[in-house]
Amino acid sequence: MRLLRILLAAVTALRRNVMRSALTTLGIVIGVGAVIAMMEIGNGSSAEIQKTIASMGANTLMIFPGAAASGGVSFGAGSTMTLTPQDSEALLNECPSIRATAPVVRAKNAPVIFGNKNWVPHEILGSTPAFLQVRDWPILEGAAFEDRDVRNAASVCLIGQTLARELFQGQSPIGQEVRLQNVALRVVGLLEKKGANMMGRDQDDLLVAPWTTIKFRISGGTTANIAAAAAAAGTTTTTPRGQLYPGSAQAIYPARSAIQAKNSPMPARMITVDQIIVSATSAAETKEATRQITSLLHDRHHIAEGQVDDFNIRDMAEITKVLSSTTVMMTKLLLVVAMISLIVGGVGIMNIMLVSVTERTKEIGLRMAVGARGIDILRQFLTESVMLCLAGGAMGIALGRGSSYLVSKILHWPTLPSMGAIIASVLVSATVGIIFGYYPAWKASRLDPIEALRYE
């Protein structure tokens, strides 16, 4: 009952001058609204960064060839081709922290032609079916090519939404044939939309085919290379050298003996890829996966301790940390500005409460004369201060949520509601009311009743 009477007395005192009370809370309203709006915009930006990183493949590691050097001059990353499809298979089979791997070869940008339309996609890639698993890229229509298509260098491909829109203009691309470097490729699948990556490049503007097709048919490889690649993959797609007819057991040349092979060995052609992309089992396993990749490639490439690696590993998690840390730093900076508004609002409340104590000196003296204690006066004025701050906090929450909504609708900035920011704003409002309202309330409780009644 005592608390209820204190609340009713505080409400009655604040209603005596509604305009002054509203203006007093304005600083709190602006401060709380700014805190909530900044938190929601910051959370939305962080979520958008995480979404963009995830669109490039969850827990992705990218392995690139190293740099060649001559006479102390380095020719830059990728100047020497050291990665092979067998490296990709070994990583998958021997590294427990790796979920999937895919070799990648790239072709020079060239027009993809369908009928009388043509379009130069941003990327022309060759890989395996595991590419979609590493990149977490579902198929919207059709199906992915298979491992046998990779072994046979089949004329099949997958295309992105942008390429499908430019060439087929609303028609289904499944089963249609497109031409790339005078090679006909049958479209077997349409990828789902990914959107732009962190650099603003359209990820949907691409064509993906078996890496053997891109490397040996699109990029101008020879028939011998195709046969070597197929043999390395476990099948033969062309007539072996020295065989008279396909399927014929009759050979043109006699087989080399073991002594001839030992005396004049044939040079082995190493088939290389431009890149290997790896997906770790989880974000927490990326460091362990990096360690396992480094150890295995050292063994496979015969790199002794102390020698320079002939490969480079890039961790997408590091990029995520850099971008997220930048967003967090900007959010904290904006929060500091918002907290300054709260402090200004608290000073305003202290000022108004001091004025209120001065105006109500006789009332305070009369209450003390009829038996009110100093603690009762302290509670009353402290309650008024806290109620002002809580009212300002409630209006600030509405202002912050409304501002966040308008920013997302008008400026199209990503925002994300933050219940933690709302709860923190209520607590901060109450704290500001107690801190900045305590001194006026203490001053009122220390008044002498006789001097207060004589105050004019």
C-alpha positions in Angstrom: 0.0 0.0 0.0 2.9 2.4 0.8 4.4 1.7 -2.7 1.0 2.3 -4.3 0.6 5.6 -2.5 4.1 6.7 -3.5 3.3 5.9 -7.2 0.0 7.7 -7.1 1.7 10.8 -5.5 4.4 10.7 -8.2 1.9 10.5 -11.0 -0.1 13.4 -9.5 3.0 15.5 -9.2 4.0 14.8 -12.8 0.6 15.6 -14.2 0.7 19.1 -12.8 2.9 20.1 -15.7 2.5 17.6 -18.5 4.5 19.7 -21.1 7.5 20.1 -18.8 7.5 16.4 -18.0 7.3 15.5 -21.8 10.2 17.8 -22.6 12.2 16.4 -19.7 11.9 12.9 -21.1 12.9 14.0 -24.6 16.6 13.4 -24.0 15.9 9.9 -22.7 13.6 9.2 -25.7 16.3 10.2 -28.2 19.0 8.3 -26.4 17.1 5.0 -26.0 15.7 5.3 -29.6 19.3 5.8 -30.9 20.6 2.8 -28.9 17.9 0.5 -30.2 18.2 1.7 -33.8 22.0 1.4 -33.9 21.9 -2.1 -32.3 19.3 -3.3 -34.8 21.2 -1.9 -37.8 24.5 -3.3 -36.5 22.9 -6.7 -35.9 21.4 -6.6 -39.4 24.7 -5.8 -41.0 26.5 -8.6 -39.1 23.8 -11.1 -40.2 24.1 -9.9 -43.8 27.8 -10.4 -43.7 27.3 -13.9 -42.3 24.8 -14.6 -45.0 27.1 -13.4 -47.7 30.0 -15.6 -46.4 27.6 -18.6 -46.2 26.6 -18.1 -49.8 30.2 -18.6 -50.8 30.2 -22.0 -49.0 30.1 -22.8 -45.3 33.4 -23.3 -43.6 35.2 -23.1 -47.0 39.0 -23.3 -47.4 40.5 -22.4 -50.8 43.8 -24.0 -51.8 45.8 -22.2 -54.6 49.1 -23.1 -56.3 52.2 -21.5 -55.0 54.6 -19.1 -56.7 57.5 -19.9 -59.1 60.8 -18.1 -58.7 63.9 -17.7 -60.8 67.1 -15.9 -60.0 65.6 -14.5 -56.8 62.5 -13.1 -58.6 59.1 -14.4 -57.6 56.5 -14.5 -60.4 53.5 -14.3 -58.0 50.9 -16.7 -56.7 49.6 -19.2 -59.3 52.6 -18.9 -61.5 53.4 -22.6 -61.0 50.8 -25.3 -61.2 51.3 -27.7 -58.3 47.8 -29.0 -57.5 46.3 -32.1 -59.0 42.9 -33.9 -58.9 44.6 -36.7 -56.9 45.5 -34.1 -54.2 41.8 -33.4 -53.9 40.9 -37.0 -53.5 43.7 -37.6 -51.0 42.5 -34.6 -48.9 39.0 -36.1 -48.7 40.2 -39.6 -47.9 42.9 -38.8 -45.4 41.8 -35.7 -43.5 39.0 -36.4 -40.9 38.2 -32.6 -40.5 37.2 -32.3 -44.2 33.6 -32.9 -45.3 34.0 -32.4 -49.1 36.6 -31.4 -51.6 36.4 -30.3 -55.3 39.1 -29.5 -57.8 38.4 -26.4 -59.9 39.8 -25.3 -63.3 38.9 -22.0 -64.9 38.5 -21.1 -68.5 39.0 -17.7 -70.1 35.8 -15.7 -70.4 34.2 -16.5 -73.7 30.6 -16.0 -75.1 28.1 -18.8 -74.4 25.8 -19.0 -77.5 22.2 -20.2 -77.7 20.5 -19.6 -81.0 20.9 -16.0 -81.9 21.7 -14.9 -78.4 25.1 -14.9 -76.6 26.4 -13.9 -73.2 29.8 -13.8 -71.6 29.5 -15.2 -68.1 31.6 -13.9 -65.3 33.0 -17.3 -64.5 33.4 -20.5 -66.5 34.4 -23.3 -64.1 35.2 -26.9 -64.3 34.8 -29.1 -61.3 33.1 -32.3 -59.9 29.7 -32.9 -58.5 31.2 -32.2 -55.0 31.5 -28.6 -56.0 27.8 -28.1 -55.2 28.3 -29.7 -51.8 31.3 -27.5 -50.9 29.5 -24.3 -52.0 26.2 -25.4 -50.5 24.5 -24.6 -53.8 21.2 -26.5 -54.4 19.8 -27.3 -57.9 16.6 -25.4 -58.7 15.7 -27.4 -61.8 17.2 -30.5 -63.4 20.1 -32.4 -61.8 23.8 -32.1 -61.4 26.3 -33.9 -63.7 27.8 -37.2 -62.3 31.2 -38.6 -61.6 31.1 -40.6 -64.9 30.5 -37.3 -66.8 33.8 -36.1 -65.3 35.6 -39.3 -66.2 34.2 -39.2 -69.8 34.7 -35.4 -70.3 31.0 -35.3 -71.1 29.5 -32.3 -72.9 27.1 -31.3 -70.0 27.0 -28.2 -67.9 25.1 -26.4 -65.1 24.3 -22.7 -65.4 23.4 -19.9 -63.0 20.3 -17.8 -62.9 21.8 -14.8 -64.7 23.1 -16.8 -67.6 19.7 -18.6 -67.9 17.9 -15.3 -67.9 20.1 -13.7 -70.6 20.1 -16.7 -72.9 16.7 -18.3 -72.4 14.6 -15.3 -71.3 12.1 -17.2 -69.2 12.2 -20.6 -71.0 13.4 -23.7 -69.3 17.1 -24.3 -70.1 17.0 -28.0 -69.2 17.9 -30.2 -72.1 19.0 -27.3 -74.4 22.4 -27.1 -76.0 24.7 -24.1 -75.7 27.9 -23.5 -77.5 31.2 -22.6 -75.8 34.4 -22.3 -77.9 32.7 -24.3 -80.6 31.9 -27.1 -78.2 28.2 -28.0 -77.7 27.2 -28.4 -74.0 23.9 -29.8 -72.9 22.3 -28.0 -69.9 21.4 -30.6 -67.3 20.8 -28.3 -64.3 19.8 -24.8 -63.3 21.4 -23.5 -60.0 19.4 -21.7 -57.4 20.0 -17.9 -57.0 22.9 -16.9 -54.8 23.1 -13.2 -55.4 26.2 -11.0 -55.1 29.3 -12.0 -53.1 31.2 -9.7 -50.7 32.9 -7.9 -53.6 29.6 -7.2 -55.3 30.1 -9.7 -58.1 27.2 -11.7 -59.4 27.6 -15.3 -58.3 24.8 -16.5 -60.6 26.6 -15.4 -63.7 28.5 -18.6 -64.3 28.7 -21.9 -66.1 29.9 -25.1 -64.4 31.0 -28.2 -66.4 33.1 -31.3 -65.6 36.7 -30.2 -65.1 37.9 -32.6 -67.7 35.6 -31.0 -70.3 36.8 -27.5 -69.4 40.4 -28.3 -69.3 40.8 -30.6 -72.3 37.9 -29.6 -74.6 37.1 -25.9 -73.9 40.6 -24.7 -73.0 42.2 -26.5 -76.0 43.7 -29.7 -74.6 44.8 -32.6 -76.8 43.2 -36.0 -77.3 46.2 -37.5 -75.6 45.5 -35.4 -72.5 41.9 -36.5 -72.5 42.9 -40.1 -72.6 45.4 -39.5 -69.8 42.8 -37.8 -67.7 40.3 -40.5 -68.3 42.9 -43.2 -67.5 43.7 -41.4 -64.3 40.0 -41.3 -63.4 39.6 -45.0 -64.0 38.1 -45.3 -67.5 39.1 -44.9 -71.2 37.0 -42.7 -73.4 39.2 -42.7 -76.6 41.0 -45.3 -78.6 44.3 -46.0 -76.8 47.4 -45.2 -78.8 48.6 -48.1 -80.9 45.2 -49.8 -81.1 44.0 -50.2 -84.6 40.2 -49.9 -84.1 38.1 -49.1 -81.0 37.4 -52.3 -79.2 39.9 -54.2 -81.4 42.5 -56.4 -79.7 44.8 -56.0 -82.7 47.6 -53.5 -82.1 49.7 -51.6 -84.6 52.9 -51.7 -82.6 54.1 -54.5 -80.3 54.1 -53.9 -76.6 57.2 -52.6 -75.0 59.1 -55.1 -72.9 60.0 -54.4 -69.3 63.7 -53.9 -70.3 62.7 -51.3 -72.9 60.5 -49.5 -70.5 63.3 -49.4 -67.9 65.9 -48.2 -70.4 63.8 -45.5 -72.0 61.1 -44.4 -69.6 58.3 -42.2 -71.0 57.9 -38.9 -69.2 54.7 -38.7 -67.1 52.4 -35.8 -67.7 51.0 -34.4 -64.5 47.4 -33.1 -64.9 47.0 -30.0 -62.8 44.0 -27.9 -61.6 43.8 -24.2 -60.8 42.4 -24.5 -57.4 41.0 -26.9 -54.8 38.1 -25.9 -52.6 37.5 -27.6 -49.3 34.6 -27.7 -46.9 35.5 -28.4 -43.2 33.1 -30.4 -41.1 32.3 -27.3 -39.0 33.5 -23.8 -38.4 35.4 -24.9 -35.3 37.3 -27.5 -37.4 38.7 -25.0 -39.9 42.0 -24.6 -38.1 42.4 -28.3 -37.7 41.5 -28.9 -41.3 44.1 -26.3 -42.4 46.8 -28.1 -40.3 45.8 -31.5 -41.8 45.8 -30.1 -45.4 49.3 -28.5 -44.9 50.7 -31.8 -43.4 49.3 -34.0 -46.2 50.3 -31.7 -49.1 53.8 -31.5 -47.6 54.0 -35.3 -47.8 52.5 -35.5 -51.3 54.6 -32.7 -52.8 57.8 -33.8 -51.0 58.3 -30.5 -49.2 60.9 -30.8 -46.5 60.8 -28.8 -43.3 62.0 -25.3 -43.8 61.2 -25.2 -47.5 58.7 -22.8 -49.0 55.2 -24.3 -49.6 54.2 -24.6 -53.2 50.5 -23.9 -52.2 48.5 -21.3 -50.4 45.5 -21.8 -48.1 42.9 -19.1 -47.7 40.4 -19.3 -44.8 37.0 -17.7 -45.4 36.6 -17.5 -41.6 39.4 -14.9 -41.4 37.6 -12.7 -43.9 34.4 -13.1 -41.8 36.3 -12.1 -38.7 37.7 -9.0 -40.3 34.4 -7.8 -41.7 32.5 -8.7 -38.5 35.0 -6.8 -36.4 34.6 -3.7 -38.6 30.9 -3.9 -38.2 31.1 -4.4 -34.4 33.5 -1.5 -34.1 31.2 0.9 -36.0 28.2 -0.3 -33.9 30.1 0.4 -30.7 31.1 3.8 -31.9 27.5 4.7 -32.7 26.4 3.3 -29.3 28.9 5.6 -27.6 27.2 8.5 -29.4 23.8 7.2 -28.3 25.0 6.9 -24.7 26.0 10.5 -24.7 22.4 11.4 -25.6 21.3 9.3 -22.5 23.7 11.2 -20.3 22.4 14.5 -21.6 18.9 13.4 -21.0 19.9 12.4 -17.4 21.3 15.8 -16.8 18.1 17.3 -18.0 16.1 15.2 -15.6 18.3 16.2 -12.7 17.9 19.8 -13.6 14.1 19.6 -13.8 13.9 17.6 -10.5 16.0 20.3 -8.8 13.6 22.9 -10.1 10.7 20.8 -8.9 12.2 20.5 -5.4 12.5 24.3 -5.3 8.9 24.9 -6.4 7.5 22.4 -3.9 9.5 23.4 -0.8 6.4 24.3 1.1 4.7 21.0 0.2 7.8 19.2 1.5 7.7 21.2 4.7 4.0 20.5 5.2 4.5 16.7 4.6 7.4 16.7 7.2 5.3 18.7 9.6 2.5 16.1 9.6 4.9 13.2 10.2 6.6 12.3 6.9 10.2 11.2 7.3 13.2 12.1 5.1 13.2 8.6 3.6 9.6 9.1 2.5 10.4 12.4 0.7 13.5 10.7 -0.9 11.4 7.8 -2.2 8.7 10.1 -3.6 11.1 12.3 -5.6 13.2 9.3 -6.6 10.0 7.5 -7.9 9.1 10.6 -9.9 12.6 10.6 -11.5 12.5 6.9 -12.3 8.9 7.2 -13.8 10.1 10.0 -16.1 13.0 7.9 -17.3 10.8 4.7 -17.8 8.2 6.7 -19.7 11.0 8.1 -21.9 12.4 4.6 -22.3 9.1 3.3 -23.5 8.7 6.1 -26.0 12.4 5.6 -27.0 11.7 1.9 -27.7 8.9 2.9 -30.0 11.1 5.5 -31.7 14.0 3.1 -32.1 11.8 0.3 -33.6 10.1 2.7 -35.9 13.4 4.2 -37.1 14.8 0.7 -37.7 11.7 -0.2 -39.7 11.9 3.0 -41.8 15.6 2.4 -42.5 14.9 -1.1 -43.8 12.0 0.0 -45.9 13.3 3.3 -47.3 17.1 2.8 -47.4 16.9 -1.0 -47.8 19.5 -1.5 -45.1 19.5 -4.8 -43.3 18.1 -4.6 -39.8 17.5 -7.3 -37.2 15.3 -6.9 -34.1 17.2 -7.1 -30.8 15.4 -8.1 -27.7 18.6 -7.7 -25.7 18.8 -4.0 -26.8 15.2 -3.4 -25.6 15.8 -5.0 -22.2 19.1 -3.1 -21.8 17.3 0.2 -22.7 14.7 -0.4 -20.0 17.4 -1.1 -17.4 19.5 1.8 -18.5 16.5 4.1 -18.3 15.8 3.0 -14.7 19.5 3.4 -13.9 19.7 6.9 -15.3 16.6 7.8 -13.3 18.1 6.5 -10.1 21.5 8.1 -10.6 20.4 11.5 -11.8 17.4 11.7 -9.6 19.0 10.7 -6.4 20.7 14.1 -5.7 17.5 16.2 -6.0 15.6 13.6 -3.9 18.3 13.6 -1.3 18.3 17.4 -1.2 14.5 17.4 -0.7 14.8 14.9 2.1 17.4 17.1 3.9 15.2 20.2 4.1 14.3 21.6 7.5 10.5 21.5 7.9 10.4 25.0 9.6 12.6 26.6 7.0 10.5 24.9 4.3 7.2 26.2 5.6 8.6 29.7 5.8 10.0 29.5 2.2 8.4 32.0 -0.2 
